[in-house]
Amino acid sequence: MFTRKPLLPPTAKKLREVEIVILEDRCKGCGFCIEFCPREVLSKSEKLNSRGVHPPKVSNKDLCVGCGLCEKICPDFAIFLEECDQT
């Protein structure tokens, strides 16, 4: 069996410039943010947090369009986006 992923367009318009902030010790390792990111920006890190799980890490920041799905889907509020200054 294989997992079907949506086709990614070669470029996507950024909705907003953001910095992805991950509160590693708050993460319980559910993987929702990794699974449902439409641009595959996040991946599982190799290190363990205080709960003994592998929190997500930002694997390719340049692909992030700032949609905010990761912060909306996280049940533990362990990930959020901060607006970057566009000056």
N, C-alpha and C positions, 0 to 999 in steps of 0.2 A: 504494500500500500504506500501511497505517497500523499503528502500534505499539499493541498492546493492553496496557493497564496495569490493574492491579486497581483496583476501585472503593474509594475511601477513605471510611471512615465519617466523619460530620461531627465526631465527637469520639472520642478513644481514651483508654483508661485508661493513665496513665503507669505503667510497671513500676518505674521508679526515676528520681530526679532526677539528671541527669548533665550534665557539661560535655564537649563534643566537642573533642578536641585533635588537630590535624593537623600532622604533621611534614612540612612542605612539601618540603624538600630530599631527603627519603627517598622521596617519591612518584615512581613511574615513569610515571604517567598511564594506567594500565590502565582506569580508570573503573568497576571492579567495585563500589566503594562507592556510586557515584552510581546505577548501573544497578539494583542489587539492594536499595536502601533501600526498605522497604515504605511509608514515609511521605513520600518525596521531600524529605528534609531537605537533602540535599547537591546541589550543582551545580558545574560546572566554572568555575574562577576565570579571570579575564582575564590575570593576571600569570604569568610564567614562573618556574620554579624553577631550581636549578643544573644540572639535567639537561636543561633546555630544553623541559619539558612544562608543561601547565596542571594544577596540583594541584586537588583539590576545595576547595570553601569551604562553609561552613554558610550556606544561603540562608534557612532558616526554622527557627530553633531551637525555636520553640513547638510544632512538629509532632512533635519527637523524643519517643519514648516510652521510650527507654533500652533497646531490645532488644539492642543490641550486635552486630547483624549486620555492620555496617560494619567493626568491628575484627576480627571473626572471618574475614571474607572477604578482607581485605587481604593480598596475598602479601608485601608489604614491611614490614609492621608500622608503616605510616606514619600510622595513625589509631587512636586509642583513646579510651575514655571514662573520665572521672574522676567518682567519686561526689561529689555536692554535699551539704553538711551540711543537714539538714532540721530545724534547731532553731527 
